[in-house]
Amino acid sequence: MQQHNGGRRGDASRAVRLESFGGPEVLTVQEVPEPQAGDGQVRVRVTAAGLNPMDWVMTADAETAARFGLSLPVGFGTDYAGVVDQIGTGVSGYAVGDRVFGTALSRAIADFVVVDADGNIVSGVAHHTPDEVDDRTAATLSIAGSTASAALDVLDLGPQDTVLIGGAGGGVGVFAVQLARIAGARVIGTGSPSTAEYLRDLGAEPVAYGTGLTDRVREIGTVTAALDLHGTDTVHAARELGVPDNRICTIATVIDGIPAANGANAAPGALENIARLIAEGRLRVPIAATFPVESIREAVELQADRHVRGKVVIDL
């Protein structure tokens, strides 16, 4: 086993944990034993962790947690970035000191995470971070980036398309809007009136959500595809606008006849492609706020408010 002890932070290792299911009020920073890399695993000294809505949804109640294979006590957060500091036997492709980003389901906000060297978005995985991408940005990529990529693969957009993206200003929307534009599509993005300039900066033509959405979109242009990142309103508008079901996609709701996308189904190499686009300056991730791990409750409250523009990141 290769190990680098320079990553140790005092005598204890910290992790955000829950002893009971609930909201931000049940999150605590605890001292825990340092995890060790086993066969086929790498350990990462985490420097930053990005928040996603799924983090607090998964741990809100026992029934939901069970669907994700979680039981108490449980950690928190899934997206991370950091540095490999320990390598188990039988591992190739990683070296101590490598910068990486990835997922560790409901255990990412900790000083150390251990993931499988050949893992996946569910079991835990590490991707190499390009030199041009900082850790805070890298910590926002995995869940939102893979979800956006999987959804856009369903739609197979090109320069001939105008895509309506519902919830375009959210965490997944940040990636979906820009990836759709890179594919050559015109993007109309729904949001509140206060997000109009933000959506324009991402590359979308803003339209206010709510009653009358279909008419407002019709005035802007002819929609050929749609992606609903929030609920069902965009799906209903797209159908009214004549978009066929096979060119509509959801991520948060299941609707008969409408394809649904999941980040776990993203194509191989999707996240490496997104990281490369960021390194090349072709895609950017707005960081709305950063918090020290000790302020985890405040960070989750901000992220759960659903009105934050960009990603919320925890510094470790």
Secondary structure by P-SEA (a helix, b strand, c coil): cccccccccccbbbbbbbccccccccbbbbbbcbbbbccccccccccbbbbccccccccccaaaaaaacccccbbbbccbbbbbcccccccccccccccccccccccccccbbbbbccccccccbbbbbcccccaaaaaaccaaaaaaaaaaaaacccccbbbbbcccccaaaaaaaaaaaaabbbbbbbccccaaaaaaaacccccccccaaaaaaaaaccccbbbbccccaaaaaaaaaccccccbbbcccccccbbbbbccccccaaaaaaaaaaaaccbbbbbcccccccaaaaaaaaaaccccccbbbbcc
